[in-house]
Amino acid sequence: MTHLRLILCLTLTAGLAACATMSSERYAGPVVASEPGAMARCRYLGDISGNSGLFGFFALKGADNVKQELLRRADVQGATHVVWDRPDVGYNGTTLVAKTYRCPPIAQDKP
C-alpha cells in the first residue's frame, strides 16, 4: 500500500510540474498594452478573445498564455495597442478579451 501511495504521489507531482511549465513563447513585437483613457486619438479595430484550458491554481499562467497569443493576433490585425479586459476564470479554463487599437505615431521634436 505504501508503494502505491508513493507511485500515486510521484505521478501527481510530475503531472502538476508538467502543467506548470507549459509556456508559450513570449511576444516581442510592437503591440503594447495600454489603458482605455489613452486611446482617445486611436482607431478602434475590434475585440479579440482567447481561451486557455488552465484554471484554478494555474489561472494566472493561463491568462498569461492567452495574452501572448492575443498580442500576436493583434499584431497580425495591424493594431499598435491593446486594452485588456479582466480575465474570466471558470471551471473550463481562463478566457481573456482585448480591445485592439491602431494609434498614430507620436510626433517627435526635431533638434
C-alpha positions as CSV (number, residue, x, y, z in Angstrom):
1,M,0.0,0.0,0.0
2,T,2.9,2.4,0.8
3,H,4.4,1.8,-2.7
4,L,1.1,2.5,-4.3
5,R,0.8,5.8,-2.4
6,L,4.4,6.8,-3.4
7,I,3.7,6.0,-7.1
8,L,0.5,7.9,-7.0
9,C,2.2,10.9,-5.3
10,L,5.1,10.9,-7.8
11,T,2.7,10.7,-10.8
12,L,0.6,13.5,-9.5
13,T,3.6,15.7,-8.8
14,A,5.0,15.0,-12.3
15,G,1.7,15.9,-13.9
16,L,1.4,19.2,-12.0
17,A,5.0,20.0,-12.8
18,A,4.3,19.4,-16.5
19,C,1.3,21.7,-16.4
20,A,3.1,24.4,-14.5
21,T,6.0,24.5,-17.0
22,M,3.8,24.8,-20.1
23,S,4.7,28.0,-21.7
24,S,4.1,29.9,-24.8
25,E,6.8,31.9,-26.4
26,R,6.9,35.5,-25.2
27,Y,5.6,38.1,-27.6
28,A,8.3,40.6,-28.6
29,G,6.6,42.6,-31.3
30,P,5.4,46.3,-31.5
31,V,1.9,45.9,-29.9
32,V,1.8,47.3,-26.4
33,A,-0.8,47.1,-23.6
34,S,-2.4,50.4,-22.6
35,E,-5.2,52.0,-20.6
36,P,-8.6,52.8,-22.0
37,G,-8.2,56.6,-21.4
38,A,-5.1,56.7,-23.5
39,M,-6.9,55.5,-26.6
40,A,-8.7,58.8,-27.4
41,R,-6.6,59.5,-30.6
42,C,-6.6,55.9,-31.7
43,R,-8.9,54.0,-34.1
44,Y,-10.7,51.1,-32.5
45,L,-10.2,47.9,-34.6
46,G,-12.3,45.4,-32.6
47,D,-12.3,42.8,-29.9
48,I,-10.3,39.6,-29.9
49,S,-10.6,36.8,-27.4
50,G,-8.8,33.7,-26.4
51,N,-9.1,30.8,-24.0
52,S,-6.7,28.6,-22.1
53,G,-7.6,25.3,-20.5
54,L,-5.7,26.3,-17.4
55,F,-7.8,27.4,-14.4
56,G,-7.8,27.3,-10.6
57,F,-4.2,27.3,-9.3
58,F,-2.9,27.7,-12.9
59,A,-5.3,30.5,-13.9
60,L,-2.6,33.2,-13.9
61,K,-0.4,31.1,-16.2
62,G,-3.5,30.5,-18.4
63,A,-4.2,34.3,-18.6
64,D,-0.5,35.0,-19.5
65,N,-0.6,32.3,-22.2
66,V,-3.7,33.9,-23.7
67,K,-2.2,37.4,-23.5
68,Q,0.8,36.3,-25.5
69,E,-1.4,34.7,-28.2
70,L,-3.7,37.8,-28.3
71,L,-0.7,40.1,-28.7
72,R,0.4,38.1,-31.7
73,R,-3.1,38.2,-33.2
74,A,-3.4,42.0,-32.6
75,D,-0.1,42.4,-34.4
76,V,-1.4,40.5,-37.5
77,Q,-4.5,42.6,-37.3
78,G,-2.4,45.8,-37.6
79,A,-3.0,47.0,-34.1
80,T,-0.5,49.1,-32.2
81,H,-2.2,48.8,-28.7
82,V,-4.4,46.5,-26.8
83,V,-6.6,47.2,-23.7
84,W,-7.2,44.1,-21.6
85,D,-10.5,43.2,-20.1
86,R,-10.4,41.3,-16.8
87,P,-9.8,37.6,-17.3
88,D,-12.8,35.3,-16.8
89,V,-11.7,32.3,-14.8
90,G,-14.2,29.4,-14.8
91,Y,-14.2,25.6,-14.5
92,N,-13.5,25.2,-18.2
93,G,-10.5,27.5,-18.3
94,T,-9.4,31.1,-18.5
95,T,-10.9,33.5,-21.1
96,L,-9.5,36.9,-21.9
97,V,-10.8,39.6,-24.2
98,A,-8.7,42.5,-25.6
99,K,-9.8,45.7,-27.4
100,T,-7.4,46.4,-30.2
101,Y,-6.5,49.9,-31.5
102,R,-4.3,51.5,-34.1
103,C,-2.8,54.7,-32.9
104,P,-1.0,57.4,-34.9
105,P,2.8,57.6,-34.4
106,I,3.8,60.1,-31.8
107,A,5.4,63.2,-33.4
108,Q,9.0,63.7,-32.2
109,D,10.5,67.1,-31.8
110,K,13.4,67.6,-34.2
111,P,16.6,69.1,-32.6
